[in-house]
Amino acid sequence: MTIVTPALRALRVSYRPGRTLRRFARDRVGVSCLVGLMFLLLFGLASLVWTPHDPAAQELTNRLRPPSSEYWLGTDSLGRDILSRLMAATWTALVSCFVGMGIAVVGGVALGVAAGFVEGPVGWVLSRLTDVLLSLPPLLFAVAIVGALGPSLTNAMIAVGVLLLPRFFRLAMIETSQSKHEDYVEAARAAGAGPQRIVVRHILPNIASPLVVQMSFGASVVIVAESGLSFLGLGAQPPTASWGSMTREGFDRLAESSWSIVPPSMILVVAILLVSLLGDALRDAGGRQQAERS
């Protein structure tokens, strides 16, 4: 006969994805934001197979045209179709977000979980290194990395990923150091689970909620940083379309036409808002309720 101790009971109420999905499905704002982000994803993916016009084709006789039946969002200062370039720029933003967040999340969470679970001198050294990175001015640090590696979209995303890595490291380390003393972890150890199984099956799922929230803020930072670096000419290089470079082109021609700056700046604001609100909804859906753990 198995004796159900409080520790074993705590082990049984670990993270449940189905419960989180049900909570999220009841959040109308979160679902609406997810639908909006899916639309942006499809909008960017469509540029790989079809655009109304060639995003890089220049036609100076059609420069700075207002929206029309031929050019739905008008043209820029070089006569390029804004809608086509906006589709291509959306794909650029999605790729940038994936690369930048991939570097930050994979590196930061892996090092943070290891440091929080093992602790000791390794955790102390890693913490001091991240303190140094966090003390540096973010924008200047990113510009310095891009300046050293050379202006390009890939180098800009490496800079942003390295910039965000300490934040994920610190959050993962703190959450892991707290979670490893929880009852469900002690129960897993008593049941004979090894460190790898404890981390993968028990600690990571139970620290997922704060990490998801941090990912939402991180994604917003990546989008803003990529657009900012491209605005300064340090990110995506011509003829690659980017929300930041399109905004810069519209800003430079603001005296001639005020329309060309509107579409890229608007979609940038909408994307940041959708990502932030989705992160809040996922945080609420994944939050552990004390009543359910009793």
N, C-alpha and C positions, 0 to 999 in steps of 0.2 A: 504494500500500500504506500502511495506517495503522499508525503506530508506537504501541504501547500503553505509555505512560509511567506511572510510579507515580501521577502526579496524575490521569491519565485513569482509571486503575483505581480510585482512591479515589472519583472522581466516579460510577462505576458502582455503588458499594455504598452509595448513599445510603439514605434511609429507605424501608422496604418495609412497607406496611400489612399485607399478607398474612402476613408472618412474625410481626408483632406479634400479630395475631389468633390465629394458631396457638399461640403461647406462652400467650396469655391463656386460650384454651380448655382448656389443660392444667392451669390453676390452679383447683382446686375451690373454694377460698375466694372467689376473685374472681368466678367464675361464680355462686356462691351469693349473693354480695352484689348482683350485677347483677340476679338474679332477684328478690331482696327489694326492690330499688329499683323494679323494674318493677311489682311488686305495689303498692307505695305510690303509684306513678303512676296505676295503674288505680283504686286505692282513692280517690284524689283526683278523678280524672276522672269517676268514677261519680256523685260528688256534684252534677255539673252537670246530670245527667238524672234521677237518682233518689236518694232517701234514705228510710229507714224512716219518718221523721217530718219535719216542717218544722223545720229547725235553729234557726229564730228564734222558733218558737211557744212561748209561755209558758203553763204550766198549774200554778198554785201549789198546787193540790190534790195534785199528783204530785211535789212537790219532794223531792229527796234520796232517791229510791227506789233500792233495791239492784237489781242485775241480775235480770231476769225474762224470761219468754217474750215480753212486750210490749215491754219496754225491755231489750235485750240487754246493754247496759253501764250501765243505770240512768239516773237523771236528775240534773240539777244543782240548784243552789239556787233556780232559777226554774222548775223543772219541765220543762226542755228535755231532749230525748233526747241523751244523751252520744254515742252512736254516730253519729247524724246530724251532730252538731256536729264530731265528730272527722273525719268524711269531708270536711266543708267546710273544716276547719282544715288538713287535709293539702293540699288544693288551694291554700289561701292560702300555705302554706309553699313549695310548688313554684313558684308565681308569684313569690314573694319571692326565692327562690333564683335564678330565671332573670333577674329584673330586676337584683338586686344583683351577681351574677356577670357579667352582660352589661356593666354599666358598668365594672366593675373589669378584666375581661379585654380587652374591645375597646379601652378607653382606655389601660390600662397596657401591654399588649403592643404596640400600635401606636406609642406614644410611646417605649417602651423599645427596640424594634427600630430605629426611626429614629435614636435617640440613640446606640445602640451601633454602628450601621453608618456613620453620618456622623461621630460624635464631634465634637471641636472645641468652640466656645463654646456651641452649642445644647445638647449633651449635658451640659456643665458646669452650665448654668443649670437644666436640668430635674432634674439630680441634687440640686442644692442645695434646690430646691423640695420634692422628695420627702423629703429629709432633715428639712425643717421639719415636714412632715405626719407622718412616722414618729416624731418626737420628742413629739408631742402624745399625751396619754392617750387610748386608743381609745374607751372608753365615754363619757368626758366630751365628747370631740370629737363623737361621734354624737349625744349628747343635746343639745349646743349647736346642731348643724345642724337637728335636729328641732324644737328650741325656736324657732329663727329662722324656719323654714319653716312650722311648725304641725304638731301631731300628726296623722299619717295613715300608712297603710301605704306609700304611694308615697314620701313624704318620708323615712320610715325606711330604705327600700331605697336611696334616693339617698345618704343619709348612710353606709350600710354600703358601698356601691359606691365612694364617694370614699375611704373609710377603707382599703379593700383595694387600691385602684389603685396606690399607691406600691410595694407589695410585688411586684405583677406587673411594674411598670415596671423595678424594680431587677433582678429575675431575668432579664427579657427583654433588658435592656441588657447585663448581664454575659455571658450566653450568646451573644448576637449578636456582641459584641466579641471573644469567643474563637473563635467559629465562622467568622468572616469571614477568619481567617488559616489555616483548614484547607486541606488539599490539594484537596478537592473544589470549594471556592469558587475557588481559584486556577485550577483546571482549567476551571471555568465561565467565568471571565474570559478565559482564553486562547482559549476556543472562541467568544468574541464575545458572551456573554450580558450583557445590561444589568443595572443595579442592581435594577430591579423583578423581573426574572426570577430573579436570584440569591436575593433575599430570599424570594420566594414558592415557588420550586421546590426550593431547596437549604437555606437557613438555617432557615426556619420548620419544615419537617418534622423537621430534625435537632435542634431545640431543643424539640420537642413534649413529650418525656418529662418533663423537669423542670417544664414548664408544667402538664402534666396532674396531676402530684403536687401542685403549688401550688393547682390548681383544686380538688382534693379537700379540702385543708385550708381553702381559701377557702369552699367550699360549707358546710363544717361551721361556720365562723365566721358565715356569713350566717344559717344556721338558728338558731344560738344567739343572735345579735344580734337577729334579728327577734323571737324568743320573749322575749328579755330586755326589749326595748323595749315589746313588747305587754304583758308582765307589769307594767311600770311605767306603762302607760296611754299610751305615746307612739307605739305602733305601730298595729296594726289597731284600728279604733274600732267599738263596737257598732253594728249587730248582727253585724258580720263576725266569724266564728269564727277563732280562732288558738290554736295550742298554748300560747303564752305566756299569753294572756288566760284560757284554760280552766284552766291551772295556777294562775293567781292566784285565780280564783273558787273552785277547790277548796281552795286554801291558806286563804282567808278563812273557809271553812266547815269547817275541819279539826276543830274541837271537836264539830261536829254530825255530820259524816260523814267518815270517812277514805278512802272509796272514790273519790269524784269526782276526786281529784287524781291517782289512779293511771294511768288510760288516757292522758291527754295527756303526762304526764311519761315514761311508758314508751315511747310511740311516738317521743318526742323523742330519748331515749337510743338507741333502735334505729336511727333515721334517721342520727344522727351516726356511730354505729359502722359502719353499712353503707357510708356515703360514705367514711369513712377507710380501711377495709379495701379497698374497691374502688380507691381511689387508690394504695394500696401494690401491689396486683396489677397495675394498669396501668403503674406505674413499673417493676416487674420485667419485664413483658412488652415494654415499649418500650425497655429499656436496650440500648445498643449493646455488643456483645461484641467485644473487641479481636481475638479470633481470627478472627471473621468479616470483619474489615476488612483482614486481611493478604492 
